Amino acid sequence: MPAAKTGRKSHKEEIYVSPTEAQRRQAAAVTLSSWELQAMRAVSGGESLPQVRLRFTKMLAGTAEGDEERRKKMEDLLREEQQPKENQR
């Protein structure tokens, strides 16, 4: 009797990590291991150290929410910067 399809991924599919994702996670681990790199990321991204640590911890864990939250935050900041310029015209 064939096994019933449950719609779940196989074990191999669940643990697969693409090479680019593995590189991103490695970079996150390196950044988290060095406070100097964390400080550089914080200054370049306009974030606090705890924000950088949280973002890179999420990246290391493999969750995409960290990237989505940062992208949305940056879009909101850009929108806010453009609005005063439009009002000055």
N, C-alpha and C positions, 0 to 999 in steps of 0.2 A: 504494500500500500504506500503510495507516495506521500511525502510529508506535506502538510497543509501550508500554503503560503500565508505568512502572517504580515507581510509588508515591511518586515524589519530587515535591516542590513545584516549581511553576514559578519562574522567576527573580523575577517580580513578587511572588509570594507570600512568597518568602524575604526580600526587602528591605522589605516593608511594615512600618511602625511606626505603631501607633495614635496618635491625638492625645494621649491621656493618657500614653502611654508616652514620647512625645516631650517632654512637659512634665516628666515625672519625670527624664528624662535631662538636660534643660536645668538643672533644679534641682540635679542632682548635679554638673554641670560648674561651676555657680556656686559651690557649696559647696566643691568641690575647689580652686577658684581663690583662696579666701580662708581664711587660717589662723584668722581671727577666727570665721568661721562654723563651721569645723571644731571649734574649741574649744567653741563654744556647743552644737553637736550632741553633742560628747563629754560635756560636763557634764550636759546634759539627759537623755542616754541611759545614763549611767553607764558609758561606754566610754572606752578610751584613744584618743589621736589616731590611732595606727596602725590600730586597729579601725575608726574612723570612715572613714579614708582607704580602707581595703580595701572596706568596705561601699559607699561611694559610687563607687569605681572599678568595682565589680561592677555597680552600678546603671547607670552610664554605659555600660558594655559591653553592657548588656541581658540580663545573666544574672539569673535569679530566685533563684539560690542564696543571695545575700546577704540577701534578705528572708526566705527560709525559715529560714536559720540564726539570724537575729535573733529571729524569731517563736518558734522552738523554745527558744532560750536564755531568752527572757522567760517562756515557759510553765513551764520548769523552775524558774526563780527563784520564780515565784508558787507553784508546788507546794511548794517548800522552805519558803517563808514560812508557808504554811497548815498544814503538818505540825506545827510546834511549838505552834501555837495549839490544834490538836486534841488534842495530848498534855497540855496544861495543864488541860483540862476534866475 
